[in-house]
Amino acid sequence: MHDLHCHTNLSACAKRESTLSVMLGALKSAGVTVAGIANHLWDAAVPGSSGWYAPQNVEHVRSIRAEYDALSPEERSGIKLYFGCETEYVGQGRVALKEENAPLFDFVLVPPHHFHMKDFVRPAELEDAAKVRKLMFERFLECCAIPFVFGLAHPLTVLGYPGRIDEILSGFRDDEYRELFGAAAETGKSVEINICSLFQEIRRDGDGLPAEYVRMMTIARECNCRFHLGSDAHDTARLAKERFEYALRFAEKCGIVLPEDPLRRER
């Protein structure tokens, strides 16, 4: 089993005790054998950073390698580790990582819909469900066009609109999902099954799974998308074995067979 979206305390939003050593121990306890560290990043060479993002530059995020080198052989054993990043996308082709710096990382994730970042990633006044969907649609396609991006972090996950997830997602037609995931498949972008998203406040089907995400990801599978699993963990609580088991049950319901190592053919 793999987890390609895990944060350590190099991400400002992670728990301070979430060191690489601690997170690796929790990953191994959950049964993860292939992991990707994807801390938040804003390249200092890209203008327009927020105050929150600015310290999380390339040098900061890449310091995880020195942290890894300082681990004991026992701490390193039992897990294959990739060092990536989760950079930002704010629209109109503006991604927070210079293309020439992308090879400094084993993989790059980009979130099309960090809509909880008001007046930065999305307009604060954007509230109408149809207009939210329109912007989500546009941003998804724009992220598919970024050449150096490996995967889409929590794609079409509704953030910043508490209590409105079903209202917003249920407005997407099947053909719209097919257009979006068809673009992901055509451009080779890996679609993330984000475990945190599965535990959002959302309507469940008869199997206790999030119904709208089942519909969405089943269509993504029908579009021949690539997939990866991401805990989006910022602390060890999100690395509980039960959460991974739930995600695997979700993937099975959608007919998705997850690879052992999503990055193997990338290297």
N, C-alpha and C positions, 0 to 999 in steps of 0.2 A: 504494500500500500504506500502511496505517496501523499505528500502535502507540499504544494508548490507556492503557498502564500502564507508565510509565517513571519511575524515581526519579532524583533528583539527590542531591548531598551534603547537602541539607537534611533528608533522611531519615537518622536516626542509624545505620541499618544499611547505608548505601551507602558505597562507597569514597570517601575524602576527596578524591581527584582527580576525582571525577565531578561536575564543575561543569556548569552548564547549557550553557556553550559547548562543552565536551568532549563531552557527551552528544548535543548537536545535530549535531556533526560526525560522530559515529558513526552516528546515525540516518540522516543523509543518505547516508553511504557505503553503508548497507545497502539503500538504495532507498526509504526511508520518506518520504512526502510530507505526511502528516498525523500529528501526534503529540500525545499528551496527557501532561502531567507530573502525576503522581499521588503526591505525597509523603505519607508517613504523618502522620496528624493525630489529635490529641485536643484538642478544644475545651475551653479553660479554664473555660468556663461549665458544663461537664458534670462532676459529681463522680465520683470513683472512678478517676482516672488512676493508672497505674503510674509509678514513678520514671523509667522509660525513656521513656514517652510524654509526660510532663508538659512538657518543653521544646518539643515539636513541636505548638505551639498554632496558632490561626488566623493570628495575626500572623506567626509564624515561617514557616508554609507559604506565605502570601501574599507574602512578601518575594521570591519568585521573579520577580514582576512587575518589581520594581526591578532585579533582576539582568538580566532580559531587556532592559529599557530601556537598560542600559549596554552592550549588545552592539553591534558594528559592523553596518552594513547588510549586509555580506557574510555575517556569521555568522547573521543573521536570514533571509537569502534562501533560497529553494528548499524551504521547509517551512512548512506551516500549523500553528500551535501553539495548543493549548488548555491552560488552567491549571486543573487539578482537584485532587482529593485522594483519598487512600485512608484513610478513617476506620476505626474499629474497631467491632466488634459483640461484646458479651460475654454476650448472652442476656437473656431476660425483657424484651425491648423496649428494652434499654439500648444505644443507639448513641452514639458519642462525638462527635456534632456536633449542635448545636442546629438545629432546623429553620429558624429565622429567619436563621441564618448560612449556610445552604446556598447561597443565591443569590450569595454572595461568590465562588463557584467556578463555572467553566464546566460542570463535571460532578462527580459524587460516586460513587466506587466504595466498596463495602463487602465485606469478606471474611467469608463465613458461617462459615468453618472454620479460623481461626488456632489450631488445636489444639496447636501447639507451645508456646503460652503457657500452661503448666500453672498451676493454681490462680489463673488470671486469666480466660482465655477458656473453659477446660474444667477439670474436677476432675482433679487429679494422679493420683488412683486409678482413673480411667476407663481400663480396659484391655480388657475383654471386647468382642470385635468386634461383636456384635449390639447392645450398648449404645452403642458408638461410632457405629454406623450410625443408631441411633434419635436420638441427639443431633444428628448431621449432618442428618438429615431435618427435625427440628424447627427447627433454626437456619436452614436454607435457606428454609423457609416464612416464618419470622419476618422474614427480611431482605427477602423479596418484598413484605412488607406495609409497609415503610418508604417513605413517599410520595416523599421527595426524592432517593432513590437512583436513579441512572441505570443502573448495572451491578453485577453480582456478580463480584467478583474471585476468580479461581481457584476456581469453585464445585465442591464435592465433591472437591477435591484433598485427599488424605490427607497431613496434616502432623503431625509429632510421633510417628509410629509407623513408624520406619525398618524396612524389610524386611517390612512387613505390608500394603503397598498392595493387592496382588491379593486377599489374604485378606479385607480389609475391603470393597473395592468389589464383588467378585464376589458378595457376599451381597445386594446390591441387586437386586430383581426388576425386570423391564422395566416392570411396571405402577407400581412405586414411582417409577421415573425419570419415567414419564409424568405422574404426579401432581405431582411437583416442577417439571418443566419446563412443564407446563400452567399452573401458578401463575405462573411467570416470564413466560410469554407473556401471560397474562391481565392481569398488572400492568404489563406493558411494560418489564420489566427486561431489560437486555442481558446476554447470557451470554458470559463471557469465554473465549476459547480462549487459555489461559495457556501460553506457550511453555516456561517453566521446568518446568511440570508434565509436559509431553510427554517431558522428558528424565529423569524420575524412574526409579528402579529398579523396573521393571514389565514384565510379560510382553508380548512383541511378537508381532504377527500375521505372516503370511507376507510382508507388505510392509514389515516392520520398523517398524511403527507400534504405539503402545501400545493393546493390544486392548481393555481395559476402557474407556479413554477414547473409543475409536472407537464402542463400543456405546452409551455414555452420550450422546455428542454427536450421533450419528445419531438417537437418540430425541428429543433436544432439537430437532433440525431438523424432525423429523416433527411436533413440537408447535407448529411455526411460531414458534419463538423468534427474537428478534433476537440478533445476535452482534457481538462486537468482538474484535480481536486485541490481546493484551497481552504484551510481552516480559517484564514484571516485572523489567526490568534495573535493577541497582544499580551496574553498572560497564559499561565498553565491551565486555568479553568476551561479555556476554549480548546484545549487539547485532550479533553476527556475521551476515553476510548468509546464511550457510548455515543458521542457526537459523530465520530467517524462511522460507526455502525449504522446510525440513522442515515447518514449521507450515502452510504453504499446501498442501503435499502431504497433510497430515493433514486439513485442511478439505475438500479435494476428495474424499478417501476417504469422508468423512461426508456428502457431498452439500451442503456449506455454501458459499454464495457470499457472500463478505465484502464489505461496502460500502466504497467509496473513503473516505468520511468518515462514521463512525457517528453523529456529533453534528450533522450538517447540519440534520436536521429538528428538532433540539432547540433551535435558536437562532432 
